[in-house]
Amino acid sequence: MMVSGLLGAQQQPQESQPSPSSTPSLDYGYFKTQVEPIFLKKRPGHARCVSCHAANNAPLRVVPLSPGETTWNEEESRKNFELVKRVAIPGDLESPLLLHPLAESAGGDFFHNGGKHFDSKDDPEWLVLKSFVLGKKAE
């Protein structure tokens, strides 16, 4: 009788523990097709992200572009994906990837040497970064 009671207790779902699927994961395909182009784009009044983040020692680092190249190859993109995970915490809207380039008046953090690239959380590129952090998958 005691054994059957224990077995019955083990079969009951434990609702208090979060499901592993509730935490999003970062998607490489989405990163490569949607996020990496943001790092390469020239914006008025700003250097391209790659210009500083390939050469500095900041938490966000990307692989330098090979001479004469305008984008990264597959191996470099995969390395960039791993490097960006240091500042893109899955599901966390306070991730440095989101706050650092965002204007302070829009909820960004205090300082970014490269300036504030996004004036609001409605900026289409900022929304791409947000979608990435929230686990959006490549289509």
Secondary structure, 3 states (H helix, E strand, C coil): CHHHHHHHHHHCCCCCCCCHHHCCCCCHHHHHHHHHHHHHCCCCCCCCHHHHHCCCCCCCCCCCCCCCCCCCCHHHHHHHHHHHCCCCCCCCCCCHHHHCCECHHHCCCCCCCCCCCECCCCCHHHHHHHHHHCCCCCC
